[in-house]
Amino acid sequence: NPIHRIAVRINESIEFELFVDLVILFSLVSFAVYTPNISAAGKTFTQVSFYIILCSFGFEMIVKVAARGVLIPKNGYLRKFSDWIELFILICMILVAIFNRRYPAARVLLLSMLLRSTVLFRIIPGMKSVGQTLVLCAWPSLGVTIIVLIIYLIFALWGLFMFVGRYYICDCSNAPISANCDTATIAQKSNAAALCVAMGGAWIDYPSNFDDILMSFSTLFETLTLENWVSIMDVGQDSCGRNVGGEINCYRYA
């Protein structure tokens, strides 16, 4: 069959492999230039890029099916898991092309295109071996991961026990000047929330807190990254109790 011979020649050529890699790189670039307030020219570029990528992936699938068959041959197109991913991505792109105008949320399916970026590992020599090594290390590393999570859980429960409900502060940033909102006037007072509101402030919960186990995990992770850890520490040290006005270094166990 001359069509089969031509497809085999294209499929086994280095130029075809390079073409597919360039299309994948181009798809990543088209993702990168997208913004919510994209200009008319940028919108046109992304739309044209989408159809170019769709046609390119469709051409790739046609060539591979014509050269290798679908399922029956040993090297059939759908004999590998990576080929199933390619087919899934192509189906998602076709659905977006059909339903994008009626259902804009269908664009979420385009995220499946990111799965093809893993193919780029073959461009850099040795990257495939590195990726395979990381996958093989996942199971042996599971024990270490569990131990780290247990340690995390212990400190999260500790933080929950010591600081639950103590990360509320009086925010006077939006209070009128005439209200004379001053957090020092409610220091160590048990009805701090009502007093804060009465003088024009807002009794708010600090975004990083230990009010539940999930927030404890989140706050611990934030402090481990050394991001905002000083402010988290200061709020904990200045806390005098639940619904109690804060004062500098009030909580000596913090």
GROMACS elastic network, one bead per residue, 0.5 to 0.9 nm:
[ bonds ]
;  ai    aj funct       b0    kb
    1     4     6  0.53048   500
    1     5     6  0.64041   500
    1     6     6  0.88329   500
    2     5     6  0.50467   500
    2     6     6  0.61588   500
    2     7     6  0.85510   500
    3     6     6  0.51672   500
    3     7     6  0.61148   500
    3     8     6  0.85923   500
    3    66     6  0.74917   500
    3    67     6  0.85375   500
    4     7     6  0.50706   500
    4     8     6  0.61017   500
    4     9     6  0.85748   500
    4    63     6  0.88443   500
    4    66     6  0.57005   500
    4    67     6  0.55296   500
    4    68     6  0.85960   500
    5     8     6  0.51227   500
    5     9     6  0.61758   500
    5    10     6  0.86659   500
    5    66     6  0.88494   500
    5    67     6  0.73201   500
    6     9     6  0.51053   500
    6    10     6  0.62228   500
    6    11     6  0.85555   500
    6    63     6  0.88709   500
    6    66     6  0.89254   500
    6    67     6  0.80333   500
    7    10     6  0.51103   500
    7    11     6  0.59358   500
    7    12     6  0.85323   500
    7    62     6  0.86188   500
    7    63     6  0.53250   500
    7    64     6  0.71730   500
    7    65     6  0.85312   500
    7    66     6  0.58448   500
    7    68     6  0.86299   500
    8    11     6  0.50487   500
    8    12     6  0.60778   500
    8    13     6  0.85080   500
    8    63     6  0.77744   500
    8    64     6  0.78841   500
    8    66     6  0.76013   500
    8    68     6  0.75187   500
    9    12     6  0.54355   500
    9    13     6  0.62203   500
    9    67     6  0.82030   500
   10    13     6  0.52711   500
   10    14     6  0.85064   500
   10    15     6  0.80432   500
   10    16     6  0.61853   500
   10    63     6  0.73764   500
   10    64     6  0.88960   500
   10    67     6  0.84642   500
   11    14     6  0.83570   500
   11    16     6  0.63128   500
   11    17     6  0.76881   500
   11    60     6  0.84698   500
   11    63     6  0.65130   500
   11    64     6  0.63199   500
   11    67     6  0.67971   500
   11    68     6  0.88608   500
   12    15     6  0.87332   500
   12    16     6  0.74738   500
   12    17     6  0.80226   500
   13    16     6  0.54962   500
   13    17     6  0.68058   500
   13    18     6  0.88932   500
   14    17     6  0.51612   500
   14    18     6  0.61492   500
   14    19     6  0.85431   500
   15    18     6  0.50097   500
   15    19     6  0.60345   500
   15    20     6  0.87109   500
   16    20     6  0.63275   500
   16    21     6  0.87039   500
   16    60     6  0.85452   500
   17    20     6  0.52359   500
   17    21     6  0.63260   500
   17    22     6  0.87107   500
   18    21     6  0.50805   500
   18    22     6  0.61443   500
   18    23     6  0.86252   500
   19    22     6  0.51553   500
   19    23     6  0.62454   500
   19    24     6  0.87461   500
   19    56     6  0.89168   500
   20    23     6  0.51017   500
   20    24     6  0.63099   500
   20    25     6  0.87251   500
   20    56     6  0.78209   500
   20    57     6  0.78762   500
   20    60     6  0.75241   500
   21    24     6  0.51264   500
   21    25     6  0.62694   500
   21    26     6  0.85654   500
   21   117     6  0.87255   500
   21   119     6  0.77053   500
   21   120     6  0.66194   500
   21   123     6  0.81870   500
   22    25     6  0.50320   500
   22    26     6  0.60223   500
   22    27     6  0.85677   500
   23    27     6  0.61456   500
   23    28     6  0.87504   500
   23    52     6  0.87200   500
   23    53     6  0.64810   500
   23    56     6  0.72199   500
   23    57     6  0.82246   500
   24    27     6  0.50551   500
   24    28     6  0.64781   500
   24    29     6  0.88043   500
   24    53     6  0.80921   500
   24   113     6  0.83602   500
   24   114     6  0.87441   500
   24   116     6  0.68692   500
   24   117     6  0.63765   500
   24   119     6  0.84729   500
   24   120     6  0.79839   500
   25    28     6  0.51767   500
   25    29     6  0.63784   500
   25    30     6  0.87751   500
   25   117     6  0.76070   500
   25   120     6  0.82873   500
   26    29     6  0.50136   500
   26    30     6  0.62212   500
   26    31     6  0.86694   500
   26    49     6  0.81600   500
   26    53     6  0.80360   500
   27    30     6  0.50870   500
   27    31     6  0.63216   500
   27    32     6  0.87223   500
   27    49     6  0.75138   500
   27    50     6  0.77809   500
   27    53     6  0.67369   500
   27   113     6  0.77374   500
   27   114     6  0.85556   500
   27   117     6  0.89999   500
   28    31     6  0.50739   500
   28    32     6  0.62498   500
   28    33     6  0.89639   500
   28   113     6  0.84593   500
   28   114     6  0.75371   500
   28   117     6  0.78650   500
   29    33     6  0.64458   500
   29    34     6  0.89619   500
   30    33     6  0.55104   500
   30    34     6  0.67536   500
   30    45     6  0.79958   500
   30    46     6  0.59909   500
   30    49     6  0.66819   500
   30    50     6  0.79880   500
   31    34     6  0.55759   500
   31    35     6  0.89683   500
   31    46     6  0.79989   500
   32    35     6  0.82231   500
   33    38     6  0.85046   500
   33    42     6  0.76313   500
   33    46     6  0.80395   500
   34    37     6  0.85651   500
   34    38     6  0.65542   500
   34    42     6  0.75183   500
   34    43     6  0.79263   500
   34    46     6  0.72862   500
   35    38     6  0.50875   500
   35    39     6  0.87611   500
   35    42     6  0.89088   500
   38    41     6  0.81140   500
   38    42     6  0.58460   500
   38    43     6  0.61750   500
   39    42     6  0.50601   500
   39    43     6  0.60635   500
   39    44     6  0.85788   500
   40    43     6  0.50491   500
   40    44     6  0.62038   500
   40    45     6  0.86084   500
   41    44     6  0.51227   500
   41    45     6  0.61935   500
   41    46     6  0.87620   500
   42    46     6  0.62444   500
   42    47     6  0.86273   500
   43    46     6  0.52163   500
   43    47     6  0.62113   500
   43    48     6  0.86123   500
   44    47     6  0.51558   500
   44    48     6  0.60814   500
   44    49     6  0.83514   500
   45    48     6  0.52517   500
   45    49     6  0.58832   500
   45    50     6  0.84756   500
   46    50     6  0.60194   500
   46    51     6  0.88078   500
   47    50     6  0.51187   500
   47    51     6  0.66011   500
   47    52     6  0.87431   500
   48    51     6  0.53797   500
   48    52     6  0.62083   500
   48    53     6  0.86536   500
   49    52     6  0.50265   500
   49    53     6  0.60734   500
   49    54     6  0.84538   500
   50    53     6  0.52175   500
   50    54     6  0.60607   500
   50    55     6  0.86370   500
   50    93     6  0.84146   500
   50    97     6  0.87344   500
   51    55     6  0.60249   500
   51    56     6  0.83814   500
   51    97     6  0.82697   500
   52    55     6  0.52625   500
   52    56     6  0.60861   500
   52    57     6  0.86544   500
   53    57     6  0.60917   500
   53    58     6  0.84137   500
   54    57     6  0.53052   500
   54    58     6  0.60826   500
   54    59     6  0.85786   500
   54    90     6  0.70870   500
   54    93     6  0.66162   500
   54    94     6  0.76238   500
   54    97     6  0.89972   500
   55    59     6  0.60366   500
   55    60     6  0.85414   500
   56    59     6  0.50732   500
   56    60     6  0.61801   500
   56    61     6  0.87237   500
   57    61     6  0.62553   500
   57    62     6  0.86727   500
   57    86     6  0.81380   500
   57    89     6  0.88918   500
   57    90     6  0.67555   500
   58    61     6  0.51777   500
   58    62     6  0.62489   500
   58    63     6  0.86866   500
   58    90     6  0.70180   500
   59    62     6  0.51233   500
   59    63     6  0.61857   500
   59    64     6  0.86425   500
   60    63     6  0.52546   500
   60    64     6  0.62257   500
   60    65     6  0.86433   500
   61    64     6  0.51575   500
   61    65     6  0.60531   500
   61    66     6  0.84696   500
   61    77     6  0.82749   500
   61    83     6  0.89587   500
   61    86     6  0.80887   500
   61    87     6  0.77445   500
   61    90     6  0.87718   500
   62    65     6  0.52368   500
   62    66     6  0.60484   500
   62    67     6  0.84900   500
   63    66     6  0.51814   500
   63    67     6  0.60400   500
   63    68     6  0.84421   500
   64    67     6  0.50723   500
   64    68     6  0.57328   500
   64    69     6  0.73311   500
   64    70     6  0.85611   500
   64    76     6  0.84815   500
   64    77     6  0.62700   500
   65    68     6  0.53033   500
   65    70     6  0.56749   500
   65    76     6  0.74382   500
   65    77     6  0.56983   500
   65    78     6  0.87954   500
   66    69     6  0.57911   500
   66    70     6  0.83802   500
   67    76     6  0.86632   500
   67    77     6  0.86291   500
   68    71     6  0.87590   500
   68    73     6  0.70497   500
   68    74     6  0.86150   500
   68    75     6  0.60789   500
   68    77     6  0.58818   500
   69    72     6  0.69478   500
   69    73     6  0.63100   500
   69    75     6  0.77388   500
   69    77     6  0.58883   500
   69    78     6  0.85048   500
   70    73     6  0.72956   500
   70    75     6  0.85574   500
   70    78     6  0.56872   500
   70    79     6  0.77783   500
   71    74     6  0.75688   500
   71    75     6  0.80168   500
   71    77     6  0.64354   500
   71    78     6  0.56881   500
   71    79     6  0.61948   500
   72    75     6  0.83407   500
   72    76     6  0.63067   500
   72    79     6  0.87598   500
   73    77     6  0.85805   500
   73    79     6  0.85554   500
   74    79     6  0.72563   500
   75    78     6  0.83366   500
   75    79     6  0.64154   500
   75    80     6  0.83787   500
   76    79     6  0.52983   500
   76    80     6  0.80842   500
   77    80     6  0.71352   500
   77    83     6  0.62943   500
   77    84     6  0.83570   500
   78    81     6  0.72749   500
   78    82     6  0.83696   500
   78    83     6  0.54790   500
   78    84     6  0.58870   500
   78    87     6  0.85300   500
   79    82     6  0.87891   500
   79    83     6  0.72647   500
   79    84     6  0.81419   500
   80    83     6  0.53423   500
   80    84     6  0.67597   500
   81    84     6  0.51345   500
   81    85     6  0.65041   500
   81    86     6  0.88619   500
   82    85     6  0.50521   500
   82    86     6  0.63947   500
   82    87     6  0.87977   500
   82   116     6  0.86802   500
   82   119     6  0.88935   500
   83    87     6  0.62746   500
   83    88     6  0.85921   500
   84    87     6  0.50439   500
   84    88     6  0.61126   500
   84    89     6  0.86226   500
   85    89     6  0.61383   500
   85    90     6  0.85779   500
   85   112     6  0.87120   500
   85   115     6  0.75516   500
   85   116     6  0.77699   500
   86    89     6  0.51935   500
   86    90     6  0.62370   500
   86    91     6  0.87098   500
   86   113     6  0.87245   500
   86   115     6  0.85785   500
   86   116     6  0.72104   500
   87    90     6  0.51051   500
   87    91     6  0.62163   500
   87    92     6  0.86558   500
   88    91     6  0.51492   500
   88    92     6  0.62180   500
   88    93     6  0.86944   500
   88   112     6  0.80482   500
   89    92     6  0.50669   500
   89    93     6  0.62146   500
   89    94     6  0.86710   500
   89   109     6  0.82963   500
   89   110     6  0.78388   500
   89   111     6  0.89164   500
   89   112     6  0.57146   500
   89   113     6  0.59143   500
   89   115     6  0.81299   500
   89   116     6  0.81960   500
   90    93     6  0.51178   500
   90    94     6  0.62449   500
   90    95     6  0.86884   500
   90   113     6  0.85415   500
   91    94     6  0.50975   500
   91    95     6  0.62261   500
   91    96     6  0.86762   500
   92    95     6  0.51071   500
   92    96     6  0.62382   500
   92    97     6  0.86685   500
   92   106     6  0.88470   500
   92   109     6  0.56645   500
   92   110     6  0.67702   500
   92   112     6  0.73851   500
   92   113     6  0.86638   500
   93    96     6  0.50486   500
   93    97     6  0.61841   500
   93    98     6  0.86915   500
   93   107     6  0.87291   500
   93   109     6  0.71840   500
   93   110     6  0.64044   500
   93   112     6  0.86855   500
   93   113     6  0.83555   500
   94    97     6  0.50412   500
   94    98     6  0.62851   500
   94    99     6  0.86741   500
   95    98     6  0.51168   500
   95    99     6  0.59500   500
   95   100     6  0.77668   500
   95   106     6  0.77012   500
   95   109     6  0.82496   500
   96    99     6  0.53050   500
   96   101     6  0.86456   500
   96   103     6  0.86400   500
   96   104     6  0.85384   500
   96   106     6  0.56615   500
   96   107     6  0.60300   500
   96   108     6  0.86420   500
   96   109     6  0.69917   500
   96   110     6  0.74808   500
   97   100     6  0.57927   500
   97   101     6  0.83001   500
   98   101     6  0.76805   500
   98   102     6  0.84993   500
   99   102     6  0.53827   500
   99   103     6  0.55797   500
   99   104     6  0.75668   500
   99   106     6  0.67716   500
   99   107     6  0.89928   500
  100   103     6  0.51502   500
  100   105     6  0.74238   500
  100   106     6  0.57822   500
  100   107     6  0.66017   500
  101   104     6  0.59718   500
  101   106     6  0.89865   500
  102   106     6  0.88857   500
  103   106     6  0.56977   500
  103   107     6  0.83277   500
  104   107     6  0.60474   500
  104   108     6  0.85756   500
  105   108     6  0.59727   500
  105   109     6  0.83935   500
  106   109     6  0.57777   500
  106   110     6  0.79451   500
  107   110     6  0.54579   500
  107   111     6  0.78537   500
  108   111     6  0.57818   500
  108   112     6  0.81718   500
  109   112     6  0.58004   500
  109   113     6  0.81412   500
  110   113     6  0.55830   500
  110   114     6  0.79409   500
  111   114     6  0.56426   500
  111   115     6  0.78573   500
  112   115     6  0.56005   500
  112   116     6  0.78370   500
  113   116     6  0.56609   500
  113   117     6  0.74695   500
  114   117     6  0.53558   500
  114   118     6  0.78177   500
  115   118     6  0.60815   500
  115   119     6  0.82460   500
  116   119     6  0.56611   500
  116   120     6  0.78831   500
  117   120     6  0.55852   500
  117   121     6  0.80267   500
  118   121     6  0.58494   500
  118   122     6  0.85245   500
  119   122     6  0.62188   500
  119   123     6  0.81443   500
  120   123     6  0.54464   500
  120   124     6  0.77168   500
  120   127     6  0.89595   500
  121   124     6  0.60652   500
  121   125     6  0.81275   500
  121   126     6  0.83571   500
  121   127     6  0.52963   500
  121   128     6  0.55755   500
  121   131     6  0.78926   500
  122   125     6  0.66407   500
  122   126     6  0.78680   500
  122   127     6  0.64575   500
  122   128     6  0.58705   500
  123   126     6  0.89950   500
  123   127     6  0.79130   500
  123   128     6  0.89113   500
  124   127     6  0.56973   500
  124   128     6  0.81133   500
  125   128     6  0.74415   500
  125   129     6  0.86145   500
  126   129     6  0.52669   500
  126   130     6  0.63453   500
  126   131     6  0.87975   500
  127   131     6  0.61331   500
  127   132     6  0.85725   500
  128   131     6  0.50943   500
  128   132     6  0.61672   500
  128   133     6  0.85488   500
  129   132     6  0.50873   500
  129   133     6  0.60667   500
  129   134     6  0.86433   500
  130   133     6  0.50846   500
  130   134     6  0.62926   500
  130   135     6  0.87580   500
  131   134     6  0.51796   500
  131   135     6  0.63389   500
  131   136     6  0.87153   500
  132   135     6  0.51125   500
  132   136     6  0.61772   500
  132   137     6  0.86089   500
  133   136     6  0.50865   500
  133   137     6  0.61277   500
  133   138     6  0.87706   500
  134   137     6  0.50732   500
  134   138     6  0.64086   500
  135   138     6  0.53153   500
  135   139     6  0.79790   500
  136   139     6  0.66922   500
  136   140     6  0.78178   500
  137   140     6  0.55467   500
  137   141     6  0.60274   500
  137   142     6  0.87276   500
  138   141     6  0.52382   500
  138   142     6  0.63910   500
  139   142     6  0.52151   500
  139   143     6  0.80740   500
  140   143     6  0.67093   500
  140   144     6  0.81340   500
  141   144     6  0.53321   500
  141   145     6  0.62870   500
  141   146     6  0.88046   500
  142   146     6  0.62218   500
  142   147     6  0.87155   500
  143   146     6  0.51617   500
  143   147     6  0.63321   500
  143   148     6  0.87307   500
  144   147     6  0.51299   500
  144   148     6  0.62400   500
  144   149     6  0.86583   500
  145   148     6  0.51342   500
  145   149     6  0.61941   500
  145   150     6  0.86450   500
  146   149     6  0.50531   500
  146   150     6  0.61633   500
  146   151     6  0.86760   500
  147   150     6  0.50834   500
  147   151     6  0.62998   500
  147   152     6  0.85844   500
  148   151     6  0.51109   500
  148   152     6  0.61315   500
  148   153     6  0.85875   500
  149   153     6  0.60327   500
  149   154     6  0.86187   500
  150   154     6  0.62320   500
  150   155     6  0.87723   500
  151   154     6  0.51311   500
  151   155     6  0.64324   500
  151   156     6  0.85258   500
  152   155     6  0.53602   500
  152   156     6  0.59871   500
  152   157     6  0.86044   500
  152   217     6  0.71505   500
  152   220     6  0.78219   500
  152   221     6  0.88704   500
  153   157     6  0.60653   500
  153   158     6  0.84384   500
  153   213     6  0.83926   500
  153   216     6  0.88361   500
  153   217     6  0.75162   500
  154   157     6  0.52896   500
  154   158     6  0.61869   500
  154   159     6  0.87042   500
  155   159     6  0.60831   500
  155   160     6  0.84493   500
  155   216     6  0.84122   500
  155   217     6  0.85765   500
  155   220     6  0.80170   500
  156   159     6  0.51109   500
  156   160     6  0.60893   500
  156   161     6  0.86044   500
  156   210     6  0.78191   500
  156   212     6  0.89500   500
  156   213     6  0.64456   500
  156   214     6  0.84724   500
  156   215     6  0.86267   500
  156   216     6  0.50212   500
  156   217     6  0.57347   500
  156   219     6  0.86476   500
  156   220     6  0.70502   500
  157   161     6  0.60682   500
  157   162     6  0.85999   500
  157   210     6  0.88359   500
  157   212     6  0.88750   500
  157   213     6  0.68527   500
  157   216     6  0.75258   500
  158   161     6  0.51503   500
  158   162     6  0.62449   500
  158   163     6  0.84864   500
  159   162     6  0.51763   500
  159   163     6  0.56810   500
  159   164     6  0.74450   500
  159   209     6  0.89000   500
  159   210     6  0.60261   500
  159   211     6  0.88918   500
  159   213     6  0.88846   500
  159   216     6  0.65974   500
  159   220     6  0.87673   500
  160   163     6  0.55546   500
  160   164     6  0.51034   500
  160   165     6  0.88617   500
  160   209     6  0.87843   500
  160   210     6  0.50717   500
  160   211     6  0.63197   500
  160   212     6  0.64476   500
  160   213     6  0.67165   500
  160   215     6  0.89434   500
  160   216     6  0.64743   500
  161   164     6  0.61616   500
  161   210     6  0.84108   500
  162   166     6  0.84620   500
  162   210     6  0.84415   500
  162   253     6  0.84436   500
  162   254     6  0.80060   500
  163   166     6  0.51883   500
  163   167     6  0.70182   500
  163   209     6  0.76849   500
  163   210     6  0.58051   500
  163   211     6  0.72817   500
  163   236     6  0.72061   500
  163   239     6  0.86864   500
  163   241     6  0.85205   500
  163   242     6  0.89657   500
  163   254     6  0.83829   500
  164   167     6  0.74242   500
  164   209     6  0.76765   500
  164   210     6  0.52506   500
  164   212     6  0.72202   500
  164   242     6  0.81304   500
  165   168     6  0.67807   500
  165   205     6  0.83550   500
  165   209     6  0.82348   500
  165   210     6  0.74349   500
  165   211     6  0.56657   500
  165   241     6  0.76826   500
  165   242     6  0.54074   500
  165   243     6  0.78218   500
  166   169     6  0.85424   500
  166   205     6  0.86662   500
  166   209     6  0.81937   500
  166   210     6  0.82291   500
  166   211     6  0.81504   500
  166   235     6  0.86596   500
  166   236     6  0.72374   500
  166   239     6  0.58950   500
  166   240     6  0.73824   500
  166   241     6  0.54123   500
  166   242     6  0.50201   500
  166   243     6  0.75085   500
  166   244     6  0.82463   500
  167   204     6  0.85480   500
  167   205     6  0.58717   500
  167   206     6  0.55590   500
  167   207     6  0.85928   500
  167   208     6  0.80771   500
  167   209     6  0.58542   500
  167   210     6  0.76225   500
  167   211     6  0.80851   500
  167   232     6  0.89002   500
  167   235     6  0.65280   500
  167   236     6  0.65572   500
  167   239     6  0.67707   500
  167   241     6  0.86706   500
  167   242     6  0.81268   500
  168   193     6  0.87441   500
  168   203     6  0.65886   500
  168   204     6  0.54612   500
  168   206     6  0.58126   500
  168   209     6  0.87318   500
  168   235     6  0.86185   500
  168   239     6  0.80720   500
  168   242     6  0.77135   500
  168   243     6  0.73012   500
  168   244     6  0.85932   500
  168   245     6  0.86761   500
  168   246     6  0.86955   500
  169   183     6  0.87799   500
  169   193     6  0.85720   500
  169   202     6  0.81651   500
  169   203     6  0.57796   500
  169   204     6  0.56117   500
  169   205     6  0.63149   500
  169   206     6  0.67100   500
  169   235     6  0.81009   500
  169   239     6  0.83389   500
  169   243     6  0.89185   500
  169   245     6  0.74661   500
  169   246     6  0.71784   500
  170   182     6  0.88526   500
  170   183     6  0.64865   500
  170   192     6  0.81167   500
  170   193     6  0.74978   500
  170   196     6  0.59606   500
  170   197     6  0.83433   500
  170   201     6  0.62080   500
  170   202     6  0.56274   500
  170   204     6  0.63693   500
  170   205     6  0.88015   500
  170   245     6  0.77547   500
  170   246     6  0.84669   500
  171   174     6  0.75435   500
  171   175     6  0.81442   500
  171   181     6  0.88711   500
  171   183     6  0.82065   500
  171   196     6  0.80624   500
  171   201     6  0.54204   500
  171   202     6  0.50494   500
  171   203     6  0.62813   500
  171   204     6  0.68060   500
  172   175     6  0.50947   500
  172   176     6  0.84849   500
  172   181     6  0.58762   500
  172   182     6  0.72459   500
  172   183     6  0.77606   500
  172   196     6  0.82704   500
  172   199     6  0.87367   500
  172   200     6  0.70718   500
  172   202     6  0.66095   500
  173   176     6  0.86220   500
  173   181     6  0.88780   500
  173   201     6  0.74806   500
  173   202     6  0.86850   500
  174   200     6  0.78999   500
  174   201     6  0.69735   500
  174   202     6  0.81957   500
  175   178     6  0.84414   500
  175   179     6  0.68044   500
  175   180     6  0.81085   500
  175   181     6  0.65631   500
  175   199     6  0.77938   500
  175   201     6  0.53134   500
  175   202     6  0.80996   500
  176   179     6  0.54965   500
  176   180     6  0.75202   500
  176   181     6  0.78766   500
  176   199     6  0.89630   500
  176   200     6  0.66656   500
  176   201     6  0.86786   500
  177   180     6  0.57926   500
  177   181     6  0.75503   500
  178   181     6  0.83120   500
  179   182     6  0.89415   500
  179   198     6  0.86923   500
  179   199     6  0.54589   500
  179   200     6  0.58938   500
  179   201     6  0.87289   500
  180   199     6  0.68112   500
  180   200     6  0.80552   500
  181   185     6  0.85205   500
  181   196     6  0.76041   500
  181   198     6  0.89496   500
  181   199     6  0.53181   500
  181   200     6  0.62110   500
  181   201     6  0.63666   500
  182   185     6  0.58521   500
  182   186     6  0.77538   500
  182   196     6  0.85072   500
  182   199     6  0.80813   500
  182   201     6  0.86846   500
  183   186     6  0.56271   500
  183   187     6  0.66578   500
  183   196     6  0.76068   500
  183   201     6  0.89349   500
  183   245     6  0.74456   500
  183   246     6  0.77483   500
  183   247     6  0.85657   500
  184   187     6  0.52641   500
  184   245     6  0.81679   500
  184   246     6  0.80286   500
  184   247     6  0.72951   500
  185   188     6  0.89800   500
  185   189     6  0.86229   500
  185   245     6  0.85405   500
  186   189     6  0.54057   500
  186   190     6  0.84795   500
  186   191     6  0.82815   500
  186   192     6  0.58010   500
  186   195     6  0.69264   500
  186   196     6  0.74083   500
  186   244     6  0.79932   500
  186   245     6  0.51713   500
  186   246     6  0.76079   500
  186   247     6  0.88366   500
  187   190     6  0.87832   500
  187   192     6  0.77450   500
  187   240     6  0.81608   500
  187   244     6  0.72981   500
  187   246     6  0.51430   500
  187   247     6  0.54219   500
  188   191     6  0.89997   500
  188   192     6  0.78694   500
  188   239     6  0.88098   500
  188   240     6  0.60869   500
  188   241     6  0.81350   500
  188   244     6  0.54936   500
  188   246     6  0.60096   500
  188   247     6  0.67631   500
  188   250     6  0.84900   500
  189   192     6  0.55370   500
  189   195     6  0.87909   500
  189   240     6  0.88647   500
  189   243     6  0.82490   500
  189   244     6  0.53108   500
  189   245     6  0.53672   500
  189   246     6  0.84218   500
  190   193     6  0.83000   500
  190   241     6  0.83355   500
  190   242     6  0.80276   500
  190   243     6  0.59820   500
  190   245     6  0.68648   500
  191   194     6  0.57619   500
  191   195     6  0.63628   500
  191   196     6  0.86958   500
  191   243     6  0.62660   500
  191   244     6  0.63318   500
  191   245     6  0.78089   500
  192   195     6  0.50370   500
  192   196     6  0.58619   500
  192   197     6  0.85682   500
  192   203     6  0.82515   500
  192   243     6  0.57432   500
  192   244     6  0.51598   500
  192   246     6  0.86619   500
  193   196     6  0.51898   500
  193   197     6  0.63800   500
  193   198     6  0.86339   500
  193   202     6  0.80199   500
  193   203     6  0.55349   500
  193   204     6  0.88332   500
  193   243     6  0.60005   500
  193   244     6  0.75174   500
  193   245     6  0.77989   500
  194   197     6  0.52604   500
  194   198     6  0.60700   500
  194   199     6  0.88123   500
  194   203     6  0.81987   500
  195   199     6  0.63873   500
  195   200     6  0.88486   500
  195   201     6  0.85688   500
  196   199     6  0.55035   500
  196   200     6  0.66193   500
  196   201     6  0.50950   500
  196   202     6  0.62704   500
  196   203     6  0.62900   500
  196   245     6  0.87038   500
  197   200     6  0.51972   500
  197   202     6  0.55518   500
  197   203     6  0.67157   500
  198   201     6  0.72333   500
  204   207     6  0.87813   500
  205   208     6  0.83285   500
  205   209     6  0.76636   500
  206   209     6  0.61303   500
  206   232     6  0.85914   500
  206   235     6  0.81662   500
  207   219     6  0.89560   500
  208   215     6  0.71323   500
  208   216     6  0.82405   500
  208   218     6  0.76187   500
  208   219     6  0.54414   500
  208   222     6  0.83348   500
  208   232     6  0.67752   500
  209   212     6  0.82243   500
  209   215     6  0.61371   500
  209   216     6  0.65324   500
  209   218     6  0.85031   500
  209   219     6  0.62913   500
  209   232     6  0.78307   500
  209   236     6  0.88052   500
  210   213     6  0.70184   500
  210   214     6  0.82398   500
  210   215     6  0.55431   500
  210   217     6  0.82890   500
  210   218     6  0.88008   500
  210   219     6  0.71943   500
  211   214     6  0.84618   500
  211   215     6  0.64420   500
  211   216     6  0.70563   500
  212   215     6  0.54278   500
  212   216     6  0.61312   500
  212   217     6  0.88043   500
  213   217     6  0.62941   500
  213   218     6  0.86841   500
  214   217     6  0.51644   500
  214   218     6  0.62713   500
  214   219     6  0.86662   500
  215   219     6  0.59769   500
  215   220     6  0.84130   500
  216   219     6  0.51781   500
  216   220     6  0.60719   500
  216   221     6  0.85605   500
  217   220     6  0.51756   500
  217   221     6  0.61884   500
  217   222     6  0.86340   500
  218   221     6  0.51979   500
  218   222     6  0.62264   500
  218   223     6  0.87771   500
  219   223     6  0.62372   500
  219   224     6  0.86137   500
  219   229     6  0.87703   500
  219   232     6  0.83256   500
  220   223     6  0.51815   500
  220   224     6  0.61780   500
  220   225     6  0.87720   500
  221   224     6  0.50640   500
  221   225     6  0.64312   500
  221   226     6  0.88833   500
  222   225     6  0.53211   500
  222   226     6  0.66711   500
  222   227     6  0.57791   500
  222   228     6  0.72327   500
  222   229     6  0.70684   500
  223   227     6  0.58990   500
  223   228     6  0.68221   500
  223   230     6  0.84736   500
  223   232     6  0.79615   500
  224   227     6  0.75978   500
  224   229     6  0.80357   500
  225   228     6  0.86913   500
  225   229     6  0.83210   500
  226   229     6  0.56202   500
  226   230     6  0.83569   500
  227   230     6  0.81719   500
  228   231     6  0.55426   500
  228   232     6  0.64415   500
  228   233     6  0.87944   500
  229   232     6  0.50482   500
  229   233     6  0.61025   500
  229   234     6  0.86112   500
  230   233     6  0.50866   500
  230   234     6  0.61364   500
  230   235     6  0.87048   500
  231   234     6  0.50169   500
  231   235     6  0.61746   500
  231   236     6  0.85638   500
  232   235     6  0.53821   500
  232   236     6  0.63242   500
  232   237     6  0.87301   500
  233   236     6  0.51641   500
  233   237     6  0.61435   500
  233   238     6  0.86229   500
  233   254     6  0.75533   500
  234   237     6  0.50730   500
  234   238     6  0.60389   500
  234   239     6  0.85463   500
  234   248     6  0.82039   500
  234   249     6  0.79837   500
  234   254     6  0.89536   500
  235   238     6  0.52000   500
  235   239     6  0.61626   500
  235   246     6  0.83597   500
  235   248     6  0.88630   500
  236   239     6  0.53219   500
  236   240     6  0.87454   500
  236   249     6  0.86207   500
  236   250     6  0.88610   500
  236   251     6  0.71234   500
  236   254     6  0.59417   500
  237   240     6  0.81916   500
  237   246     6  0.88450   500
  237   247     6  0.84151   500
  237   248     6  0.69967   500
  237   250     6  0.60398   500
  237   252     6  0.66560   500
  237   253     6  0.77841   500
  237   254     6  0.52237   500
  238   245     6  0.89417   500
  238   246     6  0.52628   500
  238   251     6  0.60313   500
  238   252     6  0.88086   500
  238   254     6  0.87331   500
  239   242     6  0.81484   500
  239   244     6  0.76608   500
  239   245     6  0.73369   500
  239   247     6  0.65678   500
  239   248     6  0.79497   500
  239   249     6  0.77221   500
  239   250     6  0.59704   500
  239   251     6  0.57551   500
  239   254     6  0.87902   500
  240   243     6  0.85373   500
  240   244     6  0.58016   500
  240   245     6  0.64613   500
  240   246     6  0.52496   500
  240   247     6  0.67481   500
  240   249     6  0.86965   500
  240   250     6  0.54209   500
  240   251     6  0.57697   500
  241   244     6  0.51574   500
  241   245     6  0.77000   500
  241   246     6  0.78156   500
  241   250     6  0.89811   500
  241   251     6  0.81011   500
  242   245     6  0.84862   500
  246   249     6  0.87660   500
  246   250     6  0.70450   500
  247   250     6  0.53631   500
  247   251     6  0.85787   500
  248   251     6  0.84223   500
  249   252     6  0.63903   500
  249   254     6  0.86887   500
  250   254     6  0.89972   500
  251   254     6  0.57282   500
